[in-house]
Amino acid sequence: MINFKAGWAVDDVVQYFEAFRLGEAVAQRAQNLLSAYTGTAYAAMVVKETRDGWSPVGEENLFTVVRKDENFSIIVICDGDGYAKAMSNPIPHKAAESIAAKMEKDGLKRYSGELILPL
């Protein structure tokens, strides 16, 4: 087996890129969903590290509102483990909460656990 820097083996690299490929599609769907509410959204994370290696972000779409500063928030769509899949641009707090209310009304569930952001 060929070993890479930082202890990665060929199998690890293959697993990572397969998870990346699958996660990219999942994050794209989350980005499209969030864009429907906010007008613009960006894909965030596409893979997560587990004790068994790498896996794509989860299919479930949960959302949360994160206060960025005293004036603005961002809306995040994450999976059930809290991995951010899509993020909005900064939005005024009241507008973000209004969008969040619409998302809840449409059946999306609010995430209340620890969020994992790509920052």
SVG drawing of the C-alpha trace seen along z (x, -y; Angstrom):
<svg xmlns="http://www.w3.org/2000/svg" viewBox="-47 -46 51 48">
<polyline fill="none" stroke="black" stroke-width="0.4" points="0.0,0.0 1.3,-3.5 1.4,-5.9 0.7,-9.6 1.7,-12.5 0.0,-12.8 -0.5,-9.1 -3.1,-8.8 -3.2,-5.6 -4.6,-5.0 -7.8,-3.6 -8.3,-6.8 -7.9,-9.0 -10.3,-6.9 -12.8,-7.0 -12.5,-10.8 -13.0,-11.5 -16.0,-9.2 -17.5,-10.9 -16.7,-14.3 -18.4,-13.3 -21.6,-12.2 -21.6,-15.0 -21.2,-17.6 -24.5,-16.6 -26.2,-16.6 -24.8,-20.1 -25.9,-21.4 -29.5,-20.3 -29.4,-22.1 -28.0,-25.2 -30.8,-25.2 -33.4,-24.7 -32.0,-27.6 -31.7,-29.8 -35.4,-29.4 -35.9,-31.2 -33.1,-33.7 -32.4,-34.4 -28.7,-33.5 -27.0,-30.7 -23.6,-29.0 -22.7,-25.4 -20.7,-24.8 -19.4,-21.4 -19.6,-18.3 -17.9,-15.7 -17.6,-14.8 -15.0,-12.8 -16.4,-9.8 -14.6,-7.2 -14.8,-5.0 -13.2,-7.6 -15.0,-10.0 -18.6,-10.2 -20.8,-12.6 -22.9,-15.1 -26.3,-13.7 -29.4,-13.9 -31.7,-15.5 -32.3,-19.2 -32.6,-21.1 -32.1,-24.8 -30.9,-27.3 -30.4,-31.0 -26.9,-32.1 -26.4,-35.7 -23.4,-37.0 -23.2,-40.4 -25.5,-42.9 -27.3,-43.6 -27.1,-40.5 -27.7,-36.7 -27.1,-33.9 -29.5,-31.0 -27.8,-27.6 -29.1,-24.3 -27.4,-21.4 -27.6,-17.7 -28.7,-15.8 -25.2,-15.9 -25.0,-19.7 -22.7,-19.8 -23.5,-23.0 -24.4,-22.1 -25.5,-25.6 -25.4,-29.1 -27.1,-32.4 -25.5,-35.8 -25.8,-37.9 -29.5,-39.0 -31.0,-41.5 -32.2,-39.7 -35.9,-40.4 -35.7,-39.2 -33.8,-36.0 -36.5,-35.2 -39.2,-35.9 -37.6,-33.5 -37.1,-30.9 -40.8,-31.1 -41.7,-30.4 -39.3,-27.5 -40.9,-26.0 -44.4,-26.6 -43.2,-24.7 -42.2,-21.7 -38.5,-22.2 -37.3,-21.5 -35.1,-23.8 -31.8,-22.4 -31.0,-23.0 -27.7,-21.1 -24.1,-22.2 -23.5,-23.5 -20.3,-22.7 -19.4,-25.5 -16.7,-25.6 -15.0,-28.6"/>
</svg>
